[in-house]
Amino acid sequence: MSTRSRARALARLHGLGAVGRVHREHLRVWTPWARYTAVLAGAAVLGCALRDPGLAVAIMAATTVLVYGHAHFSEIAEPVGRRRVAVCAGGLLVLSEFADPVVLRWTGVDLTLTVPRRRGHRADAGVCWTETVYYEGYQVMGHDIAGRPVTVPIGPFTDRRSLVAAIEAAAAPVVLARARTALAARGRAEFGPVAVTPSGLELTVGEAMFVAPWSKFHTGAARLTPLLPRAVHDHPQLAQTPVSRALLALIAETRPPRVSNGDGR
């Protein structure tokens, strides 16, 4: 049975509606091995570019096929084999080679988190916030149809950007509605290591808690920037605060408008 047929059968069984695109997992493209191969190929191309341009083009083409072919078609053994993620109208299906499928309804999503990357920042070596190590830049957390807690890390997938966008578009309204209720009832809405309160944010890094009032951080289209210089120096994870569409939307709703100083600023 093909992957799409399996996805359709599971979606029909669990009432998830129509199955959209099925995204296939692959290895990272630009690994140290790939970069080393590209450097060697570049040296070979420079050496024969003037004497034999055709050979230079052939080397470039062969290197590209080798690097991308290795990433997209090599075996993925750990931890559950190659995965395929299907976005359905009513939820998410994760099909693995060596594990049972994960069926996650949108109503079962507790939160999604994206770890922004800052090129050259020393925290890029590894982002660890709480007990969860965010070894992938995007994760979906919730409870499957059996009520078991699940975490779905989304690493390299075919058209990963559209996969993440589709998950966010479907899950964010559910997560945001739940967070609004929690904030109104308990004065606190949690998004993993980040909590929204009426007075600002609480950021948890391991056992350390940082309170960032509304005036102590900036909010961008896809990033939070805490204005805590000493804390960011001691805990570089703060430079990569996990965010989600629902979290940013709740901050925009809760954060009081800035008061003008009277001269138009």
Steps between C-alpha positions, in 0.01 A plus 500: 500500500633842408559770761209709372269197509603430861439863589157498337406179681606641839329833434179319407524276809546789741284759327777742404347595168686561177872427482712781364863485403721225641846633591798262495785520748860513378847549641654844534652619174793712614673268742878525562543215250303692235699818556828309477386336176395837358840652582683218327269527199554875488876453498469249216274736303748787537780275385335400174263792432720655228641183348177298491182699581282199421676292764461784751125511439481121531682508835264768633194307385627171642582662834154655525332168421724320751438743787125537451451135409677391817283730713168406340542127438737368765355280772383661824537244776466691827281526689195371307617490138386740230183686588226640281265768629155544351303817571128420511197721540449377856849426620849371440621152406859389557591176324833343597684202355575334836230635733124519529327796334431812703148640459466850640181702466532877483293519819762279664788739428615666823761727345740546215841660537751636252855564616630796298855472373755777518795430276828521680349508849671266743165360612457342157715210612205364696181649636385346827220674688327263738518122514428499129800550273387679190717303265274610215398855429127423508295271722136411549392385846167359605303183569417238239158341455576257786581787735874429508739797502693527175763732359552519125832663405502638147851505356594474132190414296403560143364857479540541875392863490154419365470208744567727799267768358218246458539370855508851644195608301296207632633476856549866595126588537449203734809577708417872513142441618626272777767752600249785518285295735799412720615863516154623596442226757843463659688809390757286320517329160789259450676427173760248612788701654321832433202625700288807427372694800314833525827675592733339245681174433656235718787312334625173646847370412571179690451596866538874438195725470516842333223756517484735201250785545339637186768770477785245510457322169424568138259294292566445131309316231658168603727572795512617860804703604541533878678818608687327782868544404658328800247216496549443127876490555469238773221306326543528122180298453314824571621627163295222341175513694255244353195660343181402320227680311261463794758632748576808291128563447428479873786739577361748246155476664627525858782750473377852581547760227799724531429840645619795291731748671313787338731584213363240260730214607 
